[in-house]
Amino acid sequence: MTRVTIDFSDTLPVDSVPSVSPDVNFTSNTFPKYKIGPDNVIIEPKEVSARPSLKEIVAKETAQLLEQHQRLSVRDLAKKFERGLSTVAKLSEEAKWREAASLDRHVLLKKLRDVLELLRGRVAGRNRDDAEEAISMVEALAVQLTQREGELLHEKAEVKKLAAFLKQASEDAKKVIEEERAYARTEIESARSAVQRVEEALREKEQISASEEEQDLEELMAEIQEARRIKMLHQPSKVMDMESELQALRGQIAEKSLQIIKLQKELAVNRRLVENKSLLYELEGLECLGSCLCVLSRINSASDLSNCSIQWYRIQPEVNKKELISGATKFVYAPEPFDVGRFLQVELFSNDDRVTLTTSGPIEPAAGLGNYVEILVRKPETEFNVIILQINGHDQPSNSIHTFNVGKMRIKLNKGKTSKAKESYSSSMQLCGVRGGGNAAAQALYWQAKKGLSFVLAFESDRERNAAIMLARRYAFDCNIMLSGPGDKAPMVS
């Protein structure tokens, strides 16, 4: 690199050099720093600036627009176009500024070349060569500046084209925005009308619901008033009075029945006495469910009953056949629900004599027992208070109260939380009335829970004992099981 040094002190006085015209505008206070490369080519130093070139800015903006064209909304796209327009405007301003700066440079170079030409005419020798070299450098710089101006004009044309494109795109985007706004307004109006229709439907539904609620409330009030009226008609005191009246009527009916049965027996005995003067025994007791039938000696010459062999039978009047009642070998027998509608017959064997006694009519059902059982069937299970008399044939000294629970699927015998037996209905289960023995036979039943486990239980009344038998047999029948006593399934004999 060659450094040009011009020494004006040795050749010309300072006053002889003309001054630079005052209308020249210098872009800076210092002389441009040039570097001369091979073949005296002027090399400008690279400007250190963070600002990218115009081509890079345009290329970057175009790439971003193309990349985001598919995913940007119309509003964002319009904003992007407007931002691009502002950028192009800034670039246009910068181009104008560069054009003005370029013009200043041309003026400056022209002034400088004139000064150098003037110097070259006034100096001689080595200084003249330096002046010529400086003139050539200024001319080269002017050529390079002209080339840069051409490139700047080309960039300016490109910027104008891009500005026109962006302006057109911005206008198109504005049109699209207006269309979208009009479409959005239409959608909003339709949505508002739909919401209004829904609100009207909801109001109508609320009005209908309110009217229906008022109607339901009126019906409920009417039902409550009717329930109150029924409750007043069926107060506990009145129900108790009705129950006491029914109990008194039952007692009167039982008394009348007893009198009728006694009269029938006396008539039967009188007929038999007429036919057979040697009648020794008779049946004593009501021929109905809940009572006890007892064999009694009619005359003193009759044999002692303790020395007789006794057996009870059921007789079906339709087929005139009798069925042996297993275990009924005592002179006392309490009819059970199986005996209702059948005659009972007892045979007494003493030495070689045989005496047969038969009830005057079929066993009658207990008054009100059927309705009582129907009420109990509505419950899932029914509890009865009982006392255990025997377990597996052995007497039990304790008289503690247990609970006999008859359910739809099983029977349980409990004492508090302790379970004595809990068995489901099965073919091995047996349940019937106690067959003979004592005045409490009408209130006792025999229950075989399973093979090897049996109980004799005493109830509080004959009504509860018969209800428990009927209820258990009904539940067992629902489970396809015939619940009966020992020997009840044996074939009937003539």
Secondary structure, DSSP 8 states (H G I E B T S, - for coil): --------TTTS-GGGS----TT---SSSS----EE-GGG-EE------SS--HHHHHHHHHHHHHHHTTTS-HHHHHHHHHHHHHHHHHHHHHHHHHHHHHHHHHHHHHHHHHHHHHHHHH--THHHHHHHHHHHHHHHHHHHHHHHHHHHHHHHHHHHHHHHHHHHHHHHHHHHHHHHHHHHHHHHHHHHHHHHHHHHHHHHHHHHHHHHHHHHHHHHHHHHHHHHHHHHHT-HHHHHHHHHHHHHHHHHHHHHHHHHHHHHHHHHHHHHHHH-TT--EEEES-SBTT--EEEEESSTTS--GGGSEEEEEEEETTTTEEEE-TT--SSEE---GGGBTSEEEEEEEETTEEEEEE-SS-BB--TTHHHHHHHHHTSSEEEEEEEEEEETTEE-----EEEEEEESSEEEEEETTEEEEEEE--TT-EEEE--S-SGGGGGEEEEEEETTEEEEEEESSHHHHHHHHHHHHHHHHHTT-----TTTTS--B-
